[in-house]
Structures are given as C-alpha cells and as structure tokens.
Amino acid sequence: MKRTDLTTETTLVLSGTGKTGRRIVERLSARGLPVRVGSRSGRPPFDWEDRETWAPAVLGVTSAYLAYFPDLAVPGAAATVGSFAELAVASGVRRLVLLSGRGEEGAQLAEHAVRRSGADWTVLRSSWFCQNFSEGSFLDMVLAGEVALPAGSVAEPFVDLDDVADVAVAALTESGHAGHIYELTGPQLLTFAEAVEQIARATGRQVDYVQISMEQFVSALAEQGEPEAAVALLSYLFSEVLDGRNAQLGDGVQRALGRVPRAFSDYARDAAASGAWQHALTPAHRSRVAEYRDGKETRLRRPL
C-alpha cells in the first residue's frame, strides 16, 4: 500500500477550473489539503501566455499539477512547459504531475522537459475523455440527436475524468508515484459510433453518429471562424493521433490506484442519471443546436 503524505503544504492545480482541474481541486479540498487554483481568475491569477504570473502562482507551493492549454501538440508548448517546470523547481516545488496525451509527439517533448526539471515527476498519458460528450463540445451534438465527426472504425479507449483525477491526486499526495508514466485508459476499446450508441441506450432516446470526411470537418471549422492554429490542431488530433496508434488498453489506473478503470457504459449511465443530456437548453445552446440541425454534417463544435 502506498503511504499518504500527511501534509499542509500547498498544491497548485493549473487549469484548476477546467474539466480535470476542478475535479482535482474538489478532491484535495475534501481532504482538507491546501490547494491553489491556477487560472486567469485565480488568486493570484495564472496565465500560460503571461510569464509574469508564473512566479506568484508557485510561491509557497510544493507540488503542482500541470495541464497545458490549449494542448501540448501546439508548437512551442514543450518549451513553455519546460520553462515553467524549471521556474517551479527553482521556487521550491518538489513534485510535478503532468497531464499528457497518448501518441502525441508534442506531448512527449513536454514530458521530457518536465523530467529534466529536477522535480519528482509523474506523467499521466490520457486517452480521449468520456466527458467530452457531456461536458465538452460534443454535448451540443448529443443534445441535437446527431454526432458528426471525422472518425470511422478506429477504436479509442475512452477514459473517465474521475479516474484521471483520482490518479492525479494520488500522484500529488502519496509516495510511490515519482518517476512513473501512467497510460490512462478505460477498460475497453470503442469506436465513436459505439460510444454514441451507448449514450443513446443510457438516455433512452435517439442519438445517431454520422461519419464525415476530414475535408468537411476542416471546412466546417473554417466556416465557424476558427483560427488557423486551432484548425491545424483539431485536424492533427482527428487524423494523425486517431489513426489506430492508441487502439490498445493501458494499465495506468490499475497501477496507480489498484483498481480497474470505469467503463464507458458506467459513465454514460451516471451522466444520464445526473441529467447531463436532459437539462433545459440555455438560449446559447438552443442557438447552437439550431445551427447544427440546419447544417447537419458541416456544423461542428470543438471536441476538447
């Protein structure tokens, strides 16, 4: 059994208001452990693009969870993460836990940068999140009853964000995780079509999956006014990364927590029971869903 470090030392959670970060903050707070939310609205504020915010954010911090926005695949991300890691260690941070991506070259460069920082490091290589369908930009399409993406027969081991958060908290608060790379996946491989089918079954209503071409996908992003950098990133994720390289299961959850990861069907059941796909639409949601229904295969939302 891994020993829990009983400490009152402060943990910094970057992207602390995001999908993974807020779960980690909630877990640390529930234990009564001091936690600092690293975000533009935090106190003090933190912004990856403003290096003047870095030093105040790590002051008095001994461990940190690093989640880079918008993605480690973005050019220059590894250098930025490495610079932050060096500053953090020089400021007294001893433990760094990096949220990384499976099969991404840019993510691996960032991993190397953190490993060279001199901190006790842990890397969490995550597959696609289940919660993209209920908290991310797939939500609008699920609500509209049709999910259209450029993903075909390639299977993905979708991971539940609660598992990611549990592993992150363990790595931040327990001994025995330093120097480990955890491949975080769910317990089974699913195509996007199969994932949507499970959501439809859990909700008890019709939700269809429609495969579209990469050309349609890129055209739709451009039509929505997405910046070229964002189009390039999303194209990369849906083409190069979702090419079968990650179509195998990892054992990171089992190694870190001593239990099996949550199945997608369990996630879908619980999300449906919570009302994630049945809540009343806000005016903004209604507008986006109406646009989606009008455009069908070309009106897309960002996936991450």
C-alpha positions as a Python dict, from the first residue, in 0.01 Angstrom:
ca = {
    (1, 'M'): (0, 0, 0),
    (2, 'K'): (130, 342, -88),
    (3, 'R'): (186, 579, 202),
    (4, 'T'): (-16, 900, 205),
    (5, 'D'): (197, 1205, 283),
    (6, 'L'): (20, 1389, 562),
    (7, 'T'): (98, 1750, 479),
    (8, 'T'): (-36, 2100, 497),
    (9, 'E'): (180, 2209, 204),
    (10, 'T'): (6, 2383, -84),
    (11, 'T'): (-66, 2218, -419),
    (12, 'L'): (-106, 2429, -732),
    (13, 'V'): (-359, 2296, -985),
    (14, 'L'): (-315, 2459, -1325),
    (15, 'S'): (-632, 2485, -1534),
    (16, 'G'): (-796, 2444, -1196),
    (17, 'T'): (-1139, 2543, -1327),
    (18, 'G'): (-1126, 2300, -1622),
    (19, 'K'): (-1269, 1951, -1653),
    (20, 'T'): (-977, 1772, -1490),
    (21, 'G'): (-853, 2055, -1272),
    (22, 'R'): (-1176, 2126, -1089),
    (23, 'R'): (-1211, 1756, -1001),
    (24, 'I'): (-862, 1756, -855),
    (25, 'V'): (-932, 2076, -661),
    (26, 'E'): (-1253, 1925, -521),
    (27, 'R'): (-1073, 1609, -408),
    (28, 'L'): (-786, 1793, -242),
    (29, 'S'): (-1024, 2037, -72),
    (30, 'A'): (-1238, 1749, 55),
    (31, 'R'): (-929, 1614, 230),
    (32, 'G'): (-866, 1950, 389),
    (33, 'L'): (-542, 1997, 195),
    (34, 'P'): (-439, 2350, 91),
    (35, 'V'): (-488, 2397, -283),
    (36, 'R'): (-433, 2692, -514),
    (37, 'V'): (-641, 2720, -830),
    (38, 'G'): (-422, 2814, -1123),
    (39, 'S'): (-637, 3007, -1368),
    (40, 'R'): (-679, 3359, -1502),
    (41, 'S'): (-945, 3416, -1237),
    (42, 'G'): (-737, 3259, -960),
    (43, 'R'): (-578, 3437, -666),
    (44, 'P'): (-310, 3505, -770),
    (45, 'P'): (-403, 3472, -1138),
    (46, 'F'): (-214, 3234, -1366),
    (47, 'D'): (-188, 3252, -1744),
    (48, 'W'): (36, 3028, -1957),
    (49, 'E'): (78, 3317, -2200),
    (50, 'D'): (183, 3568, -1933),
    (51, 'R'): (507, 3462, -1767),
    (52, 'E'): (477, 3744, -1517),
    (53, 'T'): (200, 3540, -1349),
    (54, 'W'): (411, 3228, -1303),
    (55, 'A'): (630, 3321, -1005),
    (56, 'P'): (342, 3448, -786),
    (57, 'A'): (144, 3132, -864),
    (58, 'V'): (419, 2895, -743),
    (59, 'L'): (517, 3099, -437),
    (60, 'G'): (488, 2872, -132),
    (61, 'V'): (384, 2572, -344),
    (62, 'T'): (546, 2230, -303),
    (63, 'S'): (355, 2025, -562),
    (64, 'A'): (181, 2114, -887),
    (65, 'Y'): (-49, 1960, -1144),
    (66, 'L'): (38, 2080, -1495),
    (67, 'A'): (-235, 2091, -1759),
    (68, 'Y'): (-131, 2299, -2059),
    (69, 'F'): (-389, 2499, -2254),
    (70, 'P'): (-485, 2462, -2531),
    (71, 'D'): (-289, 2140, -2599),
    (72, 'L'): (64, 2003, -2578),
    (73, 'A'): (54, 1947, -2954),
    (74, 'V'): (66, 2323, -3013),
    (75, 'P'): (408, 2444, -3140),
    (76, 'G'): (615, 2582, -2855),
    (77, 'A'): (414, 2406, -2583),
    (78, 'A'): (701, 2184, -2470),
    (79, 'A'): (939, 2478, -2434),
    (80, 'T'): (679, 2672, -2235),
    (81, 'V'): (605, 2380, -2004),
    (82, 'G'): (977, 2320, -1957),
    (83, 'S'): (1038, 2684, -1866),
    (84, 'F'): (757, 2674, -1613),
    (85, 'A'): (886, 2349, -1463),
    (86, 'E'): (1234, 2497, -1420),
    (87, 'L'): (1095, 2809, -1252),
    (88, 'A'): (873, 2598, -1027),
    (89, 'V'): (1161, 2379, -910),
    (90, 'A'): (1381, 2684, -851),
    (91, 'S'): (1096, 2826, -638),
    (92, 'G'): (1076, 2517, -418),
    (93, 'V'): (823, 2296, -595),
    (94, 'R'): (933, 1936, -540),
    (95, 'R'): (661, 1734, -715),
    (96, 'L'): (519, 1783, -1066),
    (97, 'V'): (234, 1583, -1221),
    (98, 'L'): (189, 1642, -1595),
    (99, 'L'): (-131, 1571, -1788),
    (100, 'S'): (-9, 1440, -2121),
    (101, 'G'): (-162, 1277, -2428),
    (102, 'R'): (-116, 931, -2570),
    (103, 'G'): (63, 910, -2902),
    (104, 'E'): (137, 1282, -2935),
    (105, 'E'): (493, 1381, -3024),
    (106, 'G'): (449, 1730, -2879),
    (107, 'A'): (324, 1581, -2555),
    (108, 'Q'): (627, 1356, -2530),
    (109, 'L'): (857, 1657, -2577),
    (110, 'A'): (680, 1825, -2285),
    (111, 'E'): (722, 1508, -2080),
    (112, 'H'): (1097, 1515, -2140),
    (113, 'A'): (1109, 1881, -2036),
    (114, 'V'): (936, 1805, -1706),
    (115, 'R'): (1157, 1503, -1643),
    (116, 'R'): (1465, 1721, -1687),
    (117, 'S'): (1343, 1981, -1438),
    (118, 'G'): (1483, 1806, -1131),
    (119, 'A'): (1141, 1756, -969),
    (120, 'D'): (985, 1429, -860),
    (121, 'W'): (770, 1386, -1171),
    (122, 'T'): (472, 1175, -1273),
    (123, 'V'): (324, 1169, -1624),
    (124, 'L'): (-43, 1094, -1691),
    (125, 'R'): (-87, 994, -2056),
    (126, 'S'): (-460, 1013, -2116),
    (127, 'S'): (-679, 890, -2396),
    (128, 'W'): (-990, 1082, -2511),
    (129, 'F'): (-1215, 1179, -2221),
    (130, 'C'): (-1560, 1026, -2182),
    (131, 'Q'): (-1679, 1363, -2054),
    (132, 'N'): (-1624, 1530, -2391),
    (133, 'F'): (-1975, 1402, -2464),
    (134, 'S'): (-2136, 1554, -2153),
    (135, 'E'): (-1916, 1849, -2051),
    (136, 'G'): (-1718, 1927, -2364),
    (137, 'S'): (-1812, 2037, -2711),
    (138, 'F'): (-1965, 1707, -2816),
    (139, 'L'): (-2251, 1796, -2580),
    (140, 'D'): (-2435, 2016, -2830),
    (141, 'M'): (-2437, 1738, -3087),
    (142, 'V'): (-2564, 1483, -2835),
    (143, 'L'): (-2843, 1723, -2740),
    (144, 'A'): (-2922, 1772, -3109),
    (145, 'G'): (-2950, 1395, -3152),
    (146, 'E'): (-2670, 1358, -3406),
    (147, 'V'): (-2294, 1345, -3351),
    (148, 'A'): (-2098, 1409, -3672),
    (149, 'L'): (-1718, 1375, -3665),
    (150, 'P'): (-1436, 1257, -3895),
    (151, 'A'): (-1383, 933, -3701),
    (152, 'G'): (-1458, 595, -3851),
    (153, 'S'): (-1366, 243, -3749),
    (154, 'V'): (-1064, 327, -3533),
    (155, 'A'): (-1134, 238, -3171),
    (156, 'E'): (-1038, 453, -2873),
    (157, 'P'): (-1011, 350, -2503),
    (158, 'F'): (-1210, 647, -2368),
    (159, 'V'): (-1109, 731, -2010),
    (160, 'D'): (-1333, 868, -1737),
    (161, 'L'): (-1217, 1202, -1596),
    (162, 'D'): (-1290, 1084, -1244),
    (163, 'D'): (-1025, 816, -1293),
    (164, 'V'): (-780, 1076, -1424),
    (165, 'A'): (-847, 1298, -1123),
    (166, 'D'): (-809, 1009, -879),
    (167, 'V'): (-471, 916, -1027),
    (168, 'A'): (-358, 1280, -1026),
    (169, 'V'): (-449, 1323, -659),
    (170, 'A'): (-269, 1000, -570),
    (171, 'A'): (43, 1118, -753),
    (172, 'L'): (24, 1458, -583),
    (173, 'T'): (-30, 1331, -228),
    (174, 'E'): (117, 980, -199),
    (175, 'S'): (462, 832, -213),
    (176, 'G'): (549, 571, -474),
    (177, 'H'): (440, 753, -792),
    (178, 'A'): (751, 956, -871),
    (179, 'G'): (919, 857, -1196),
    (180, 'H'): (614, 673, -1332),
    (181, 'I'): (439, 720, -1666),
    (182, 'Y'): (77, 610, -1634),
    (183, 'E'): (-113, 522, -1951),
    (184, 'L'): (-470, 613, -1854),
    (185, 'T'): (-747, 443, -2049),
    (186, 'G'): (-1083, 288, -1994),
    (187, 'P'): (-1124, -91, -1979),
    (188, 'Q'): (-1241, -135, -2340),
    (189, 'L'): (-1194, -6, -2693),
    (190, 'L'): (-1488, 171, -2857),
    (191, 'T'): (-1535, 346, -3188),
    (192, 'F'): (-1703, 685, -3171),
    (193, 'A'): (-2013, 526, -3320),
    (194, 'E'): (-2020, 263, -3045),
    (195, 'A'): (-1969, 529, -2778),
    (196, 'V'): (-2264, 729, -2913),
    (197, 'E'): (-2472, 411, -2924),
    (198, 'Q'): (-2406, 358, -2553),
    (199, 'I'): (-2510, 716, -2481),
    (200, 'A'): (-2833, 664, -2674),
    (201, 'R'): (-2901, 349, -2476),
    (202, 'A'): (-2835, 526, -2145),
    (203, 'T'): (-3056, 824, -2231),
    (204, 'G'): (-3337, 618, -2381),
    (205, 'R'): (-3361, 843, -2685),
    (206, 'Q'): (-3227, 850, -3039),
    (207, 'V'): (-2874, 982, -3078),
    (208, 'D'): (-2710, 896, -3410),
    (209, 'Y'): (-2348, 901, -3518),
    (210, 'V'): (-2255, 1026, -3864),
    (211, 'Q'): (-1904, 993, -4002),
    (212, 'I'): (-1792, 1287, -4214),
    (213, 'S'): (-1477, 1347, -4416),
    (214, 'M'): (-1178, 1542, -4293),
    (215, 'E'): (-1244, 1791, -4575),
    (216, 'Q'): (-1596, 1855, -4442),
    (217, 'F'): (-1458, 1884, -4092),
    (218, 'V'): (-1193, 2139, -4187),
    (219, 'S'): (-1442, 2332, -4398),
    (220, 'A'): (-1684, 2349, -4107),
    (221, 'L'): (-1417, 2477, -3871),
    (222, 'A'): (-1317, 2747, -4120),
    (223, 'E'): (-1684, 2841, -4167),
    (224, 'Q'): (-1714, 2891, -3792),
    (225, 'G'): (-1420, 3129, -3800),
    (226, 'E'): (-1176, 2907, -3611),
    (227, 'P'): (-815, 3036, -3619),
    (228, 'E'): (-576, 2850, -3847),
    (229, 'A'): (-383, 2721, -3546),
    (230, 'A'): (-700, 2569, -3398),
    (231, 'V'): (-793, 2407, -3730),
    (232, 'A'): (-445, 2259, -3756),
    (233, 'L'): (-462, 2123, -3402),
    (234, 'L'): (-803, 1960, -3444),
    (235, 'S'): (-708, 1815, -3781),
    (236, 'Y'): (-398, 1668, -3619),
    (237, 'L'): (-596, 1510, -3335),
    (238, 'F'): (-858, 1353, -3563),
    (239, 'S'): (-619, 1235, -3833),
    (240, 'E'): (-270, 1159, -3705),
    (241, 'V'): (-350, 1083, -3341),
    (242, 'L'): (-676, 900, -3411),
    (243, 'D'): (-511, 668, -3662),
    (244, 'G'): (-501, 349, -3454),
    (245, 'R'): (-180, 423, -3265),
    (246, 'N'): (-376, 435, -2939),
    (247, 'A'): (-609, 144, -3010),
    (248, 'Q'): (-482, -55, -2716),
    (249, 'L'): (-554, -51, -2345),
    (250, 'G'): (-323, 92, -2081),
    (251, 'D'): (-286, -19, -1720),
    (252, 'G'): (-220, 318, -1559),
    (253, 'V'): (-535, 327, -1347),
    (254, 'Q'): (-470, -25, -1220),
    (255, 'R'): (-106, 52, -1137),
    (256, 'A'): (-175, 383, -966),
    (257, 'L'): (-497, 300, -781),
    (258, 'G'): (-508, -79, -755),
    (259, 'R'): (-850, -99, -922),
    (260, 'V'): (-996, -126, -1269),
    (261, 'P'): (-1096, 190, -1458),
    (262, 'R'): (-1459, 284, -1507),
    (263, 'A'): (-1631, 155, -1818),
    (264, 'F'): (-1783, 394, -2072),
    (265, 'S'): (-2123, 236, -2009),
    (266, 'D'): (-2097, 325, -1639),
    (267, 'Y'): (-2002, 681, -1730),
    (268, 'A'): (-2297, 708, -1971),
    (269, 'R'): (-2540, 565, -1716),
    (270, 'D'): (-2429, 805, -1443),
    (271, 'A'): (-2419, 1106, -1676),
    (272, 'A'): (-2770, 1030, -1795),
    (273, 'A'): (-2893, 986, -1437),
    (274, 'S'): (-2741, 1322, -1343),
    (275, 'G'): (-2941, 1491, -1621),
    (276, 'A'): (-2634, 1587, -1824),
    (277, 'W'): (-2820, 1521, -2150),
    (278, 'Q'): (-3169, 1623, -2040),
    (279, 'H'): (-3125, 1966, -1887),
    (280, 'A'): (-3311, 2263, -2026),
    (281, 'L'): (-3115, 2429, -2304),
    (282, 'T'): (-2986, 2780, -2246),
    (283, 'P'): (-3052, 3035, -2525),
    (284, 'A'): (-2691, 2988, -2638),
    (285, 'H'): (-2737, 2611, -2652),
    (286, 'R'): (-3064, 2647, -2843),
    (287, 'S'): (-2892, 2868, -3098),
    (288, 'R'): (-2602, 2628, -3146),
    (289, 'V'): (-2830, 2325, -3167),
    (290, 'A'): (-3046, 2503, -3424),
    (291, 'E'): (-2737, 2586, -3629),
    (292, 'Y'): (-2621, 2227, -3602),
    (293, 'R'): (-2954, 2087, -3717),
    (294, 'D'): (-2958, 2330, -4009),
    (295, 'G'): (-2608, 2235, -4120),
    (296, 'K'): (-2602, 1871, -4004),
    (297, 'E'): (-2272, 1733, -4127),
    (298, 'T'): (-2094, 2067, -4151),
    (299, 'R'): (-2191, 2237, -3825),
    (300, 'L'): (-1945, 2106, -3569),
    (301, 'R'): (-1830, 2200, -3223),
    (302, 'R'): (-1478, 2174, -3087),
    (303, 'P'): (-1410, 1834, -2927),
    (304, 'L'): (-1179, 1913, -2639),
}
